[in-house]
Amino acid sequence: STDMDRTLMSAMADLSGFYPPVGDDVWRESMNWQPIPVHTVPEKLDEVLAAKKPCPVYDYELKKLYKSQEFRAFDKKFKPIYQYLSDHSGKVVDSLQSVQNIYSCLHIEEIYNLTLPDWTKEVYPEKMFEISGLSFAVKTYTPTLARLKSGMLLKDILTHYDNKTKGHLSPNRNLFIYSAHDTTVANILNTLGVFKTIGYHNPPYTASVLFELRKISEKY
């Protein structure tokens, strides 16, 4: 899990459903739950899941992307929406990410049946959808950014596969669960080259990506 309250709580909630106590593990009849440890590391040291461990090369490549002709063209194209949101939201909106922040806020309010301000009808959700979705692709937009942002997570998954095929894991160890964020989902999909294919978007709440190792005719 990443080192955030909500992801740790999600991990624990999932585990309580996956592994209800049975037999001797039932320690209180009125509580169908057993404690299962969840380990994590501070985000600033996490290079696998949060991927926020400092990386000067990544920071350089991301700045270079933002200054590229392609992204300057994006900013020019979306400038009228930036200005409209700045005028009506009370926030300075001048980037894909700042639009995404507002889009997510409005989306959450909509989910909980709150009344959105009238001014949002001009831009939400249609005009903001493309911008918000694109913002989720930025962190892994180039092969170099993808390698540096999601490479360690993909390596971790493939290492589990390798250890399983070589018998280095317990025979009963068949599942690894990562509890993370919408950005993690978007990053790994984009690193695998499928995010653009299905259409850039805000990964919805509870979205998951499942990787399976299969053994067919005695071959993995």
Disulfide bonds with the S-S distance in Angstrom:
none
